[in-house]
Amino acid sequence: MARRRKYDKSVYRALVMITQFGINMLVPVFLLSFLGIWLDKKLGTSWLTIVLFFVGALAGFRNIYVMARHVYEDKDGNGHDGKA
């Protein structure tokens, strides 16, 4: 019975991690894209959306990199699993 709970816990952790990766990537892209659309309408420009989209994509990739590095360090034996 204890083994089943451990398996279920690892499955839920994996699902949470996948969800976090998606959120960490998509939120900056959408926020900065919508900001670019709004600014383009306000300022009468047509290029800010594209620039801010790419800035959002870079921010998303950075978020993914930091999160993946943190997960890798926790699993790779620095002595703790992120718990205090």
N, C-alpha and C positions, 0 to 999 in steps of 0.2 A: 504494500500500500504506500509506503514512504517513497518507493522508487517512482510510482506513478505521479505523485505530487511533485517530485523533483523534475520529472519530464514536463509536466504541465507548466511549471514555473519557467522552465527554459524556453518553452514555446511562446509563452506570453512575453517574456523578455525580448525574444527575437521579433515578435510582432510590434512591440513598443519601439524597438530600435529602428525598424523599417519605417514606422510612422514618423519618428523623429527625424530621420534622414529626409523624408519627403517634405515635412513641414519646414525644416531648416533650409531646404533648397527653394521651395516655392514661395514662401512668404516674402523674402526680399525682392524676388523677381516681380511678383504681383504688385507689391506696395510701390516700388520705384517706377514700374510701368504706368500705374494709375496716376502717380504723381507727375510723370512726364506728360501724360495725356492732358491732365488738368493744367499744367504749366503751359503746354502748347496752346491750349484754348485761350488762356488768360493773356499770354504774351504775343499770340499770333505767329508763333514759330511752328516749324514742322520737323525739327530734328531732335528735340529734347527727349522725346519718348524713346527713340532708338538708343541714345546715349545712356539714359537712365536704366533702360532694360539691360544693357550690357553691364552696367555698374551693379545692378541687382543680381545678375548671373554670377559675377565675380564674388560678390558678397556671399551668395549661396554656396558656391564652391569652397570658399574659405570656411564657412560654417561646417560643411561636410568634412573638410580636411581636419579641422580642430576636433570635431566629434569623433572621427575615426581614429585619430591619433590618441585621444583620451581613452577610447575603448581598447585599443591595442596595448597601451601602456598598462592598463588595469589587468589585462589577461596575460601579459608577458612577464610577469614575475617581479614587479617592484615591491612585492610584499603585501599588498593590500588590494581589495576589490572595490575601492571607492567609498567604503563605509568607514565611519569614524570610530 
